[in-house]
């Protein structure tokens, strides 16, 4: 197997395993005290995501392409595509959720959640695969850790949502684990594209960065609408994780 494709698949496997780990934590976190800890982990994950965008996915690419206008346009286009992709997914999901209240149109919100997860995980999987396949290990490892942290939180969240639909614990955990294959397939696509030409790397990373940024913006907006206060210490720790790891690995 081609080395680039193999590394991309390994990146996708990391995403799959971390999502599965979050799903397997569901029995513990579903307790009342566990839910509170889960909310703190979401705040930490949001900080990690923003830090990843700034220090791993988009920031370094923009700095490296500052004098290359063609490459810079590709990066900005990919970033914008990622932002609009997640924004559009969110709008479609909201629309389907409203229609789901009408039994004649859609009797369950499970399909809505599955669609939202597919669209959300796809660009993240591409970023996971592309980073490991095309970046030096000193840069790829912090990014893999950041994506894994986020996936643990998302795997747990999805399993808890499935439980709220009336699914059994086992079915909910398996459903969440299955969602990790969406990211794995995204990594596979990234590997195939980069096998053809490494020039896909800036675009794939910037798409993942735009998707992450928009996901955080939506989460912060929804937290404000619900009156939930973001735990600043957890959020700040997440912001500091990636620059700290970059410093430690390059010291």
Secondary structure, DSSP 8 states (H G I E B T S, - for coil): --HHHHHHHHHHHHHHHHHHHHHHTHHHHTSHHHHHHHHHHHHHHHHHHHHHIIIIISHHHHHHTTT-HHHHHHHHHHHHHHHHHHHHHHHHHHHHHHHHTSTTT-S-SHHHHHHHHHHHHHHHHHHHHHHHHHS-HHHHHHHHHHHHHHHHHHHHHHHHHHHHTT--HHHHHHHHHHHHHHHHHHHHHHHHHHHH-GGGHHHHHHHHHHHHHHHHHHHHHHHHHHT----HHHHHHHHHHHHHHHHHHH-
